[in-house]
Amino acid sequence: MINLEALDKDRPIYFVGIGGVGMSSLAFLLGEQGYTVIGSDSAESGNVKALRNAGIEVTIGHDPSNVRVGTSVIVASLAAVGLTNPEVLRGREIGIRVADRAHLLGSVMAQYEESIAVSGTAGKTTTTTLFDRVLTGVGLDPTTVVGSPTTPDSPNYRNGRGKYVVAEACEYYRAFHHIRPGTAVVLNMVPGDHGDYFPDPEDMYDAFDTFIGNIRQGGLLVTSADQPRTRNLGQGRDLRRVTFGFSPEADYQAVILGWDGGRARFAVLYRGESLGEIASGLLGKHNVTNTLAVIATGHQHGLTLDDMREPIESFTGAPRRLQFQGKRYGVNVWDDLACTPEEMQATMSALRGAAGTGRITVVLRPNSYSRVRDLLQHYPDAFTRDDRIVLTGIFRGRDKDTFGMTPKHVLKVLRMAGLDVQYVPDVKEAPNTESILGALHGMREGDTLITVGPNDIAPIGRAWLGSQA
């Protein structure tokens, strides 16, 4: 833990990889709070530009000479840059403390009277952003740290003046173990994600169980009743505990009343008693679950469903979380970050509600070789024989090994399932935009196009919207 109150605000906090989404959110936040923030990144980016516009000094390239004597602390995402980063090594050489980003996030959250940490292998960004909307909407002015910009035109943080802080709590490398929240939310726990780190489901469960053990004394656990592992979390511990989900056994139960273009209207029951009805602004059944987590937590913090209604019903999602991109020639274009087949299945199920009878074309970019290795046989589960799939290469991400996996392994399981799929190889480990656009010919009015995968696939939809074909 970093004692932020004890730091001299005139001595710089140095961020290694400051342009990263998670790192930049804390850099922006501390800069607004009066700390001297500087840092470095490997390349220019939109985040780097925004940091500089905010008055934060950013150097391109990781060089030991960037680290100044007198720096108060060096912050790095050690899972990403490693202990051999030259700036990390330089800091240790001259006696500057090196802290992981997770330590800093825990220190930031410790300053607030009420802290909400949102965990789970899927849905964290959407749910955290919705928390921000609800708490802001009822006048509680929260501080928020999220994993992406909260809207296309807003930053990935909010520096509020109220007593609440809400943040994503990531399980990767057990980063969330450095947080001691007043309220912990567990959305789900899907074995197979982050298989490069968690060797088996039990190791992941143990990581979440330790996170739950860090809830402040007298704190609150809000966990899903719809999964066997999550519904049992926290039992026997000295804390308040409520569950949410579609299960009749959930403390907070959602009962679907109807659908409108893929968006649900549902009743909320609290231990069998109706709190009322509400309409989701988000597509899909999985987002009913995310919304219900916010409702359950808000209710436990004294809010009514009517208090939360307007922010929930007007919220249409965070960027790259089933985000509408535009329409051209009667074809609706969407984009989604889904990393695992289970997330893809939720995305596609939600999209079918909006697509109606039109055909869906998917530009699919599998995210990481380790996920392909661990989840290969589940990729066909996300799609139907009515869908058309354009498959790209595999995004390497943090993987340093291919584990013997190639795009042709994904191609084979999709074709064996009888799916319509065309493979477009990458060029220098990047999507081949020109060839992908060529593969998208033949869409008709009423069809839907969606790009699914990491950030470098998102421009394909925008390129199709702007193309002359």
C-alpha positions as CSV (number, residue, x, y, z in Angstrom):
1,M,0.0,0.0,0.0
2,I,1.2,3.5,-0.9
3,N,0.5,6.2,1.7
4,L,-0.7,8.9,-0.8
5,E,-1.2,11.4,2.0
6,A,2.4,11.1,3.0
7,L,3.8,11.8,-0.5
8,D,5.3,15.1,-1.4
9,K,3.1,16.3,-4.3
10,D,6.0,18.2,-5.8
11,R,8.0,15.0,-6.2
12,P,7.0,13.1,-9.3
13,I,5.1,9.8,-9.5
14,Y,6.6,8.1,-12.5
15,F,4.3,5.8,-14.6
16,V,5.9,3.2,-16.8
17,G,3.5,2.5,-19.7
18,I,1.5,5.6,-18.8
19,G,-0.5,5.4,-22.1
20,G,-2.2,2.1,-21.1
21,V,-5.9,2.3,-20.4
22,G,-5.6,1.3,-16.7
23,M,-2.4,3.2,-16.1
24,S,-3.7,6.4,-17.7
25,S,-6.8,6.5,-15.6
26,L,-4.8,6.7,-12.4
27,A,-2.3,9.1,-14.0
28,F,-5.2,11.5,-15.0
29,L,-6.8,11.1,-11.6
30,L,-3.7,11.8,-9.5
31,G,-2.8,14.7,-11.8
32,E,-6.2,16.3,-11.1
33,Q,-5.7,15.7,-7.4
34,G,-2.5,17.8,-7.4
35,Y,0.2,15.3,-7.6
36,T,3.1,15.7,-10.0
37,V,2.7,13.0,-12.6
38,I,5.1,12.1,-15.4
39,G,5.8,8.9,-17.4
40,S,6.8,7.0,-20.5
41,D,5.2,4.8,-23.1
42,S,6.5,2.7,-26.0
43,A,4.6,4.6,-28.7
44,E,2.4,7.6,-29.4
45,S,-1.3,7.1,-28.9
46,G,-4.6,8.8,-28.3
47,N,-4.1,8.4,-24.5
48,V,-0.6,9.8,-24.7
49,K,-1.9,12.9,-26.5
50,A,-4.7,13.3,-24.0
51,L,-2.2,13.1,-21.1
52,R,0.0,15.7,-22.6
53,N,-3.1,17.9,-23.2
54,A,-3.8,17.6,-19.4
55,G,-0.3,18.9,-18.7
56,I,1.3,15.5,-17.9
57,E,4.9,15.0,-19.3
58,V,5.2,11.8,-21.4
59,T,8.4,10.5,-23.0
60,I,8.3,7.9,-25.8
61,G,10.6,5.0,-25.2
62,H,11.6,3.2,-22.0
63,D,15.0,4.6,-21.0
64,P,16.8,4.6,-17.6
65,S,17.7,8.2,-18.0
66,N,13.9,9.1,-17.9
67,V,13.9,8.3,-14.2
68,R,14.8,11.3,-12.1
69,V,16.5,11.3,-8.8
70,G,13.8,12.6,-6.3
71,T,11.0,10.6,-7.9
72,S,8.7,9.5,-5.0
73,V,7.5,6.2,-6.5
74,I,7.6,4.4,-9.8
75,V,4.3,2.8,-10.9
76,A,4.2,-0.1,-13.4
77,S,1.9,-2.8,-14.5
78,L,4.5,-5.5,-13.7
79,A,2.5,-8.2,-15.4
80,A,2.8,-6.2,-18.6
81,V,6.3,-4.7,-18.5
82,G,8.0,-7.1,-16.1
83,L,10.8,-6.6,-13.6
84,T,13.5,-6.3,-16.3
85,N,12.1,-3.0,-17.7
86,P,15.0,-0.6,-17.8
87,E,13.1,2.1,-16.0
88,V,12.1,-0.3,-13.3
89,L,15.6,-1.5,-12.9
90,R,16.9,2.1,-12.8
91,G,14.5,3.0,-10.0
92,R,15.5,0.0,-7.9
93,E,19.2,0.8,-8.5
94,I,18.8,4.4,-7.1
95,G,16.5,3.4,-4.2
96,I,13.1,4.5,-5.6
97,R,10.1,2.4,-4.6
98,V,8.6,0.4,-7.4
99,A,4.9,-0.3,-7.0
100,D,2.4,-2.3,-9.2
101,R,-0.6,-0.4,-10.6
102,A,-2.7,-2.6,-8.4
103,H,-1.0,-1.3,-5.3
104,L,-1.7,2.3,-6.4
105,L,-5.4,1.6,-7.1
106,G,-5.8,0.0,-3.7
107,S,-4.2,3.1,-2.1
108,V,-6.5,5.4,-4.1
109,M,-9.6,3.5,-3.0
110,A,-8.5,3.4,0.7
111,Q,-8.9,7.2,0.9
112,Y,-12.7,7.0,0.5
113,E,-15.3,6.3,3.1
114,E,-17.3,4.1,0.7
115,S,-15.5,1.9,-1.9
116,I,-17.1,-0.4,-4.4
117,A,-14.9,-2.9,-6.3
118,V,-16.4,-4.6,-9.3
119,S,-14.9,-8.0,-10.1
120,G,-15.6,-10.9,-12.5
121,T,-14.2,-12.4,-15.6
122,A,-16.7,-10.5,-17.8
123,G,-18.8,-7.4,-17.6
124,K,-16.6,-5.3,-15.2
125,T,-16.3,-2.2,-17.4
126,T,-20.0,-2.0,-18.3
127,T,-21.1,-2.5,-14.7
128,T,-18.5,-0.1,-13.3
129,T,-19.6,2.5,-15.8
130,L,-23.2,2.0,-14.9
131,F,-22.4,2.4,-11.2
132,D,-20.8,5.7,-12.1
133,R,-23.9,6.8,-14.0
134,V,-26.2,5.8,-11.1
135,L,-24.1,7.4,-8.3
136,T,-23.7,10.5,-10.3
137,G,-27.3,10.6,-11.2
138,V,-28.4,10.6,-7.6
139,G,-26.0,13.3,-6.7
140,L,-23.3,11.3,-4.8
141,D,-20.5,12.6,-7.1
142,P,-18.3,9.4,-7.1
143,T,-14.7,9.0,-8.1
144,T,-14.5,6.2,-10.7
145,V,-11.7,4.2,-12.3
146,V,-12.7,2.1,-15.3
147,G,-11.1,-0.1,-18.0
148,S,-12.0,2.1,-20.9
149,P,-13.5,5.5,-21.6
150,T,-16.9,5.7,-20.0
151,T,-18.4,7.2,-23.2
152,P,-16.7,7.8,-26.6
153,D,-16.1,11.4,-25.7
154,S,-15.2,11.1,-22.0
155,P,-12.1,9.9,-20.1
156,N,-11.6,6.6,-18.3
157,Y,-11.8,8.1,-14.8
158,R,-13.9,10.5,-12.8
159,N,-12.5,12.7,-10.1
160,G,-15.5,13.2,-7.8
161,R,-15.9,15.0,-4.5
162,G,-18.2,12.6,-2.8
163,K,-17.5,9.8,-0.4
164,Y,-17.8,7.0,-3.0
165,V,-15.2,5.4,-5.2
166,V,-16.0,2.7,-7.6
167,A,-13.4,0.8,-9.7
168,E,-12.8,-2.4,-11.7
169,A,-11.1,-5.1,-9.7
170,C,-9.1,-7.3,-12.1
171,E,-8.3,-10.9,-11.2
172,Y,-5.4,-11.2,-13.6
173,Y,-2.1,-11.7,-11.7
174,R,-4.3,-11.4,-8.5
175,A,-4.3,-7.7,-8.9
176,F,-7.5,-7.3,-6.9
177,H,-5.8,-8.7,-3.8
178,H,-4.3,-5.2,-3.2
179,I,-7.8,-3.7,-2.7
180,R,-9.7,-3.6,0.6
181,P,-13.2,-2.6,-0.5
182,G,-16.2,-1.8,1.6
183,T,-18.3,-3.5,-1.1
184,A,-17.2,-6.2,-3.4
185,V,-19.3,-7.2,-6.4
186,V,-18.6,-10.6,-8.1
187,L,-20.4,-10.7,-11.5
188,N,-19.2,-14.2,-12.6
189,M,-16.2,-16.5,-12.7
190,V,-15.5,-18.3,-15.9
191,P,-12.7,-20.9,-15.9
192,G,-10.5,-20.7,-19.0
193,D,-10.1,-17.0,-19.1
194,H,-6.5,-15.9,-18.3
195,G,-5.3,-19.5,-18.8
196,D,-1.8,-18.1,-19.2
197,Y,-1.9,-17.3,-15.5
198,F,-4.5,-19.5,-13.7
199,P,-3.5,-23.2,-14.2
200,D,-7.0,-24.5,-13.3
201,P,-10.4,-23.4,-12.0
202,E,-9.5,-24.1,-8.4
203,D,-6.7,-21.6,-8.6
204,M,-9.1,-18.9,-10.0
205,Y,-11.6,-19.7,-7.3
206,D,-8.9,-19.4,-4.6
207,A,-8.0,-16.0,-6.0
208,F,-11.6,-14.7,-5.8
209,D,-12.0,-16.2,-2.3
210,T,-8.9,-14.3,-1.1
211,F,-10.3,-11.1,-2.7
212,I,-13.6,-11.6,-0.7
213,G,-11.5,-12.1,2.4
214,N,-10.1,-8.5,1.9
215,I,-13.5,-6.8,2.3
216,R,-13.4,-4.3,5.1
217,Q,-14.9,-5.4,8.5
218,G,-18.7,-5.1,8.3
219,G,-18.5,-4.7,4.5
220,L,-20.8,-6.1,1.8
221,L,-20.5,-8.9,-0.8
222,V,-22.8,-8.8,-3.8
223,T,-22.4,-12.0,-5.8
224,S,-24.2,-13.9,-8.6
225,A,-26.6,-16.6,-7.6
226,D,-26.6,-18.0,-11.2
227,Q,-23.2,-19.8,-11.1
228,P,-22.3,-22.6,-8.6
229,R,-18.9,-21.1,-7.7
230,T,-20.0,-17.5,-7.3
231,R,-23.2,-18.3,-5.3
232,N,-21.1,-20.0,-2.6
233,L,-18.5,-17.2,-2.3
234,G,-18.2,-15.6,1.1
235,Q,-20.4,-18.1,3.0
236,G,-19.3,-18.4,6.6
237,R,-17.4,-15.1,6.5
238,D,-18.2,-12.2,8.9
239,L,-19.8,-9.9,6.3
240,R,-23.1,-8.8,4.8
241,R,-23.9,-10.9,1.8
242,V,-26.6,-10.7,-0.9
243,T,-27.0,-12.5,-4.2
244,F,-28.5,-11.5,-7.5
245,G,-29.5,-13.2,-10.7
246,F,-32.3,-15.0,-12.5
247,S,-32.4,-17.9,-10.0
248,P,-35.4,-17.9,-7.7
249,E,-33.0,-18.4,-4.8
250,A,-31.3,-15.0,-5.5
251,D,-31.9,-12.3,-2.9
252,Y,-32.4,-9.9,-5.9
253,Q,-34.1,-11.7,-8.7
254,A,-34.8,-10.4,-12.3
255,V,-37.9,-11.6,-14.0
256,I,-38.0,-10.8,-17.7
257,L,-41.3,-9.3,-18.8
258,G,-40.6,-8.6,-22.4
259,W,-38.1,-7.5,-25.0
260,D,-37.9,-4.5,-27.3
261,G,-35.2,-4.7,-30.0
262,G,-33.0,-6.8,-27.8
263,R,-33.5,-4.7,-24.7
264,A,-35.3,-6.3,-21.7
265,R,-38.0,-5.0,-19.4
266,F,-37.9,-6.8,-16.2
267,A,-39.3,-6.9,-12.7
268,V,-37.0,-6.8,-9.7
269,L,-37.9,-8.9,-6.7
270,Y,-36.1,-8.5,-3.3
271,R,-36.5,-11.7,-1.3
272,G,-39.8,-12.3,-3.0
273,E,-41.2,-8.8,-2.7
274,S,-41.4,-6.6,-5.8
275,L,-39.3,-3.4,-5.9
276,G,-40.9,-2.5,-9.3
277,E,-40.2,-2.8,-13.0
278,I,-37.4,-1.3,-15.1
279,A,-36.2,-1.2,-18.7
280,S,-32.6,-1.8,-19.6
281,G,-30.9,0.5,-22.0
282,L,-28.4,-2.3,-22.8
283,L,-28.8,-5.2,-25.2
284,G,-29.0,-8.7,-24.0
285,K,-29.7,-11.0,-21.1
286,H,-26.2,-10.8,-19.8
287,N,-26.6,-7.0,-19.3
288,V,-29.8,-7.6,-17.3
289,T,-27.4,-9.5,-14.9
290,N,-24.9,-6.6,-14.9
291,T,-27.7,-4.1,-14.3
292,L,-29.2,-6.2,-11.5
293,A,-25.8,-6.2,-9.8
294,V,-25.9,-2.4,-9.7
295,I,-29.5,-2.4,-8.5
296,A,-28.7,-4.8,-5.7
297,T,-25.7,-2.8,-4.6
298,G,-27.5,0.5,-4.8
299,H,-30.4,-0.8,-2.8
300,Q,-28.1,-2.1,-0.1
301,H,-26.6,1.4,0.0
302,G,-30.0,3.0,0.6
303,L,-31.2,3.8,-3.0
304,T,-34.6,2.9,-4.4
305,L,-35.3,1.5,-7.8
306,D,-37.0,4.9,-8.7
307,D,-33.7,6.6,-7.6
308,M,-31.8,4.5,-10.1
309,R,-34.3,4.3,-12.9
310,E,-33.3,7.3,-15.1
311,P,-29.6,6.5,-15.1
312,I,-30.2,2.9,-15.8
313,E,-32.8,3.3,-18.6
314,S,-30.7,6.0,-20.4
315,F,-27.4,4.1,-20.2
316,T,-26.6,2.6,-23.6
317,G,-23.2,1.1,-22.8
318,A,-19.4,1.7,-22.6
319,P,-17.2,1.9,-25.7
320,R,-16.5,-1.4,-27.4
321,R,-19.1,-3.2,-25.3
322,L,-21.7,-4.0,-28.0
323,Q,-21.4,-0.5,-29.3
324,F,-23.4,0.8,-32.2
325,Q,-21.0,2.2,-34.9
326,G,-23.5,3.5,-37.5
327,K,-25.6,2.5,-40.5
328,R,-24.9,2.3,-44.2
329,Y,-27.1,1.0,-47.0
330,G,-29.5,-0.3,-44.4
331,V,-26.8,-2.4,-42.7
332,N,-26.3,-1.8,-38.9
333,V,-22.7,-1.9,-37.7
334,W,-21.7,-2.9,-34.2
335,D,-18.4,-3.5,-32.3
336,D,-17.6,-5.6,-29.3
337,L,-14.5,-6.5,-27.2
338,A,-15.6,-10.1,-26.4
339,C,-12.4,-12.1,-25.6
340,T,-13.8,-15.6,-24.8
341,P,-16.4,-17.8,-26.5
342,E,-18.7,-17.4,-23.6
343,E,-18.6,-13.6,-24.0
344,M,-19.1,-14.0,-27.7
345,Q,-22.1,-16.1,-27.1
346,A,-23.7,-13.5,-24.9
347,T,-22.9,-10.8,-27.4
348,M,-24.3,-12.7,-30.4
349,S,-27.4,-13.7,-28.4
350,A,-28.0,-10.0,-27.5
351,L,-27.3,-8.8,-31.1
352,R,-29.9,-11.3,-32.6
353,G,-32.6,-9.5,-30.6
354,A,-31.6,-6.2,-32.4
355,A,-30.9,-7.8,-35.8
356,G,-34.3,-9.3,-36.3
357,T,-34.5,-11.5,-39.4
358,G,-31.4,-10.0,-41.1
359,R,-28.2,-11.9,-41.5
360,I,-25.3,-11.2,-39.2
361,T,-21.8,-11.0,-40.5
362,V,-19.0,-11.3,-37.9
363,V,-15.4,-10.2,-38.3
364,L,-13.9,-12.4,-35.6
365,R,-10.4,-11.8,-34.2
366,P,-9.6,-14.4,-31.5
367,N,-7.9,-12.7,-28.5
368,S,-4.7,-14.5,-27.3
369,Y,-3.2,-17.8,-28.1
370,S,-3.7,-19.0,-24.5
371,R,-7.4,-18.5,-24.8
372,V,-7.5,-20.3,-28.1
373,R,-5.6,-23.2,-26.6
374,D,-7.9,-23.4,-23.5
375,L,-11.2,-22.6,-25.2
376,L,-10.8,-23.8,-28.8
377,Q,-13.8,-26.3,-28.8
378,H,-16.2,-23.6,-27.5
379,Y,-15.8,-21.1,-30.4
380,P,-18.6,-22.6,-32.5
381,D,-21.0,-22.2,-29.5
382,A,-21.2,-18.5,-30.1
383,F,-22.5,-18.7,-33.7
384,T,-25.3,-20.2,-35.8
385,R,-25.4,-21.5,-39.4
386,D,-27.2,-18.4,-40.4
387,D,-24.2,-16.3,-39.5
388,R,-21.4,-15.4,-41.8
389,I,-17.9,-15.3,-40.2
390,V,-14.8,-13.6,-41.5
391,L,-11.9,-14.9,-39.4
392,T,-8.6,-13.0,-39.0
393,G,-5.4,-14.0,-37.3
394,I,-5.0,-14.4,-33.6
395,F,-4.2,-11.3,-31.5
396,R,-1.1,-12.1,-29.5
397,G,-1.8,-9.7,-26.6
398,R,0.4,-10.5,-23.6
399,D,1.2,-14.0,-24.8
400,K,4.9,-14.7,-25.4
401,D,4.1,-18.2,-26.8
402,T,1.7,-19.5,-29.5
403,F,1.2,-22.8,-27.6
404,G,1.2,-24.5,-31.0
405,M,-2.1,-22.7,-31.9
406,T,-2.8,-21.0,-35.3
407,P,-5.8,-19.4,-36.9
408,K,-6.3,-22.6,-38.8
409,H,-7.2,-24.4,-35.6
410,V,-10.1,-22.0,-35.1
411,L,-11.0,-22.3,-38.8
412,K,-11.2,-26.0,-38.5
413,V,-13.5,-26.2,-35.4
414,L,-15.8,-23.6,-37.0
415,R,-16.1,-25.4,-40.3
416,M,-16.5,-28.8,-38.5
417,A,-19.6,-27.2,-36.9
418,G,-21.0,-26.4,-40.3
419,L,-20.5,-22.7,-40.0
420,D,-20.0,-20.3,-42.9
421,V,-16.4,-19.0,-42.4
422,Q,-13.8,-17.3,-44.5
423,Y,-10.2,-16.9,-43.3
424,V,-8.3,-13.7,-44.0
425,P,-4.7,-13.9,-42.8
426,D,-3.0,-11.0,-41.0
427,V,-0.3,-8.9,-42.4
428,K,2.6,-8.5,-39.9
429,E,0.3,-9.6,-37.1
430,A,-2.3,-6.9,-37.9
431,P,-5.7,-7.3,-39.5
432,N,-5.6,-7.0,-43.3
433,T,-8.1,-4.3,-43.7
434,E,-8.3,-4.2,-47.5
435,S,-8.8,-8.0,-47.8
436,I,-11.4,-8.0,-44.9
437,L,-13.4,-5.2,-46.6
438,G,-13.3,-7.2,-49.8
439,A,-14.7,-10.2,-47.9
440,L,-17.7,-8.1,-46.7
441,H,-19.3,-7.7,-50.1
442,G,-22.8,-9.0,-50.5
443,M,-24.5,-7.6,-47.4
444,R,-28.0,-6.4,-47.9
445,E,-30.4,-3.9,-46.3
446,G,-31.5,-5.3,-42.9
447,D,-28.2,-7.1,-42.4
448,T,-25.9,-6.6,-39.4
449,L,-22.1,-6.3,-39.3
450,I,-20.2,-6.8,-36.1
451,T,-16.5,-6.7,-35.3
452,V,-15.6,-8.9,-32.4
453,G,-12.2,-8.9,-30.7
454,P,-9.4,-6.7,-29.4
455,N,-9.0,-3.0,-30.1
456,D,-7.2,-3.4,-33.5
457,I,-10.3,-5.0,-35.1
458,A,-12.6,-2.1,-34.2
459,P,-11.5,0.2,-37.1
460,I,-12.8,-2.4,-39.6
461,G,-16.4,-1.4,-39.0
462,R,-15.6,2.3,-39.3
463,A,-13.7,1.6,-42.5
464,W,-16.6,-0.2,-44.0
465,L,-19.0,2.6,-43.0
466,G,-16.7,5.1,-44.8
467,S,-15.8,2.9,-47.8
468,Q,-17.1,3.5,-51.3
469,A,-17.9,-0.1,-52.1
